């Protein structure tokens, strides 16, 4: 067991790895009433092609299977998993994203019983033909509901325009056809490949006795038998630098048009610290150019070209990255042209004038992160799987320079790698 104290943040992290490979991380929070737990599986919607750990065969799974598996684990032979947590006074949930599946609960009492309940149901799969068929109907309805959401529809139109081969272009829930093709056997194959303790991380936050909690989990895990497989080898197809499409337009029954713009950032081999630093640099740049306190944002807002739905961010992972700007507008064509105009001709003086102020904003956000348990757990996992200690983020942000922002401002917004996704009203 390792006990790390960060004096600057006055935060402590206790971490250990069990014999079966399960990583446990505890953030002790003295005198906090709320307690939080998240069991994160390194398996997301992008993981549809992999080499089977049992027999070395290449597997190609239906789209949406990670999300489907998450839903199915909540199916118990006897009693609702949610009811079990509710009986303990805990609130449970789960979500699947591109890169992971996360099971979580928060509570103010009966934490240890709730924790064992969390680990137990995730490690005890039960997939039947009847339950799979029932879940297919539920998830198909969920997919239809999201297809009626203009943001969601436009977002995945945008990703499918950015990427021609990378699985990030696919809806996390899959398609109606892919969901209807999922079988119990598919679920068991994915489960026994990815739901290994060595492919999981358990993050616990609250006023907890770390030694007692770790002993409890170790004792529980010692009673279980897990296969001694290595973690699976994922297959990600090589993505060309060019975009798949420049523009996607659709019509829906909406009150106002939806505009989404993205710039593909071709991937290069980078160290984890370089990945994280670039993510912060570009987001700082976007905040200066189009953040809510920026001159551009407020001018466009006053002119009625954008509204307060407008947002921008830079998403970066080891195998994909893009700048993303989106919002609703009654003047979509003007919004598109104005945004592109501002990004192509960025005012360097504005960057120089606002650099220190926006950098302090990000330093403050990092400090506040440690008081938002769900956000802390999610961010901790994102960085840990990149090989970054969350306490190192402070120095990464501190070391960002004005020169780095000015350099990226001239190359990140490449018009040749720009795509647009527009949803217009049917009328």
Secondary structure as the mmCIF struct_conf table of DSSP 4:
data_model
#
loop_
_struct_conf.conf_type_id
_struct_conf.id
_struct_conf.beg_label_comp_id
_struct_conf.beg_label_asym_id
_struct_conf.beg_label_seq_id
_struct_conf.end_label_comp_id
_struct_conf.end_label_asym_id
_struct_conf.end_label_seq_id
STRN STRN1 UNK A 2 UNK A 6
TURN_TY1_P TURN_TY1_P1 UNK A 7 UNK A 10
STRN STRN2 UNK A 11 UNK A 17
TURN_TY1_P TURN_TY1_P2 UNK A 19 UNK A 20
STRN STRN3 UNK A 23 UNK A 28
TURN_TY1_P TURN_TY1_P3 UNK A 30 UNK A 31
BEND BEND1 UNK A 33 UNK A 33
STRN STRN4 UNK A 35 UNK A 41
BEND BEND2 UNK A 42 UNK A 42
TURN_TY1_P TURN_TY1_P4 UNK A 45 UNK A 46
STRN STRN5 UNK A 49 UNK A 51
TURN_TY1_P TURN_TY1_P5 UNK A 53 UNK A 55
STRN STRN6 UNK A 58 UNK A 60
HELX_LH_PP_P HELX_LH_PP_P1 UNK A 61 UNK A 62
TURN_TY1_P TURN_TY1_P6 UNK A 63 UNK A 64
HELX_RH_AL_P HELX_RH_AL_P1 UNK A 65 UNK A 73
TURN_TY1_P TURN_TY1_P7 UNK A 74 UNK A 74
BEND BEND3 UNK A 77 UNK A 79
HELX_RH_AL_P HELX_RH_AL_P2 UNK A 81 UNK A 87
TURN_TY1_P TURN_TY1_P8 UNK A 88 UNK A 89
STRN STRN7 UNK A 91 UNK A 96
BEND BEND4 UNK A 98 UNK A 99
STRN STRN8 UNK A 101 UNK A 107
BEND BEND5 UNK A 108 UNK A 109
HELX_RH_AL_P HELX_RH_AL_P3 UNK A 111 UNK A 122
TURN_TY1_P TURN_TY1_P9 UNK A 123 UNK A 123
BEND BEND6 UNK A 124 UNK A 124
HELX_RH_AL_P HELX_RH_AL_P4 UNK A 129 UNK A 147
TURN_TY1_P TURN_TY1_P10 UNK A 148 UNK A 148
HELX_RH_AL_P HELX_RH_AL_P5 UNK A 150 UNK A 162
BEND BEND7 UNK A 164 UNK A 166
HELX_RH_3T_P HELX_RH_3T_P1 UNK A 167 UNK A 169
BEND BEND8 UNK A 170 UNK A 170
TURN_TY1_P TURN_TY1_P11 UNK A 172 UNK A 173
HELX_RH_AL_P HELX_RH_AL_P6 UNK A 176 UNK A 181
HELX_RH_AL_P HELX_RH_AL_P7 UNK A 184 UNK A 194
HELX_RH_3T_P HELX_RH_3T_P2 UNK A 197 UNK A 199
STRN STRN9 UNK A 200 UNK A 206
BEND BEND9 UNK A 207 UNK A 207
HELX_RH_AL_P HELX_RH_AL_P8 UNK A 210 UNK A 222
TURN_TY1_P TURN_TY1_P12 UNK A 223 UNK A 223
BEND BEND10 UNK A 224 UNK A 224
HELX_LH_PP_P HELX_LH_PP_P2 UNK A 229 UNK A 232
STRN STRN10 UNK A 233 UNK A 234
HELX_LH_PP_P HELX_LH_PP_P3 UNK A 237 UNK A 240
BEND BEND11 UNK A 241 UNK A 242
BEND BEND12 UNK A 244 UNK A 244
BEND BEND13 UNK A 246 UNK A 246
STRN STRN11 UNK A 247 UNK A 252
BEND BEND14 UNK A 253 UNK A 253
BEND BEND15 UNK A 255 UNK A 256
STRN STRN12 UNK A 257 UNK A 264
HELX_RH_AL_P HELX_RH_AL_P9 UNK A 272 UNK A 290
BEND BEND16 UNK A 291 UNK A 291
TURN_TY1_P TURN_TY1_P13 UNK A 292 UNK A 293
BEND BEND17 UNK A 294 UNK A 294
HELX_RH_AL_P HELX_RH_AL_P10 UNK A 295 UNK A 302
TURN_TY1_P TURN_TY1_P14 UNK A 303 UNK A 304
BEND BEND18 UNK A 305 UNK A 306
TURN_TY1_P TURN_TY1_P15 UNK A 308 UNK A 309
STRN STRN13 UNK A 311 UNK A 317
TURN_TY1_P TURN_TY1_P16 UNK A 318 UNK A 319
STRN STRN14 UNK A 320 UNK A 329
BEND BEND19 UNK A 330 UNK A 331
HELX_RH_AL_P HELX_RH_AL_P11 UNK A 332 UNK A 344
TURN_TY1_P TURN_TY1_P17 UNK A 345 UNK A 345
HELX_RH_AL_P HELX_RH_AL_P12 UNK A 348 UNK A 369
TURN_TY1_P TURN_TY1_P18 UNK A 370 UNK A 371
HELX_RH_AL_P HELX_RH_AL_P13 UNK A 373 UNK A 384
TURN_TY1_P TURN_TY1_P19 UNK A 385 UNK A 387
HELX_RH_3T_P HELX_RH_3T_P3 UNK A 390 UNK A 392
HELX_RH_AL_P HELX_RH_AL_P14 UNK A 393 UNK A 398
TURN_TY1_P TURN_TY1_P20 UNK A 399 UNK A 399
HELX_RH_AL_P HELX_RH_AL_P15 UNK A 402 UNK A 409
TURN_TY1_P TURN_TY1_P21 UNK A 410 UNK A 411
BEND BEND20 UNK A 412 UNK A 413
HELX_RH_3T_P HELX_RH_3T_P4 UNK A 415 UNK A 417
STRN STRN15 UNK A 418 UNK A 425
#
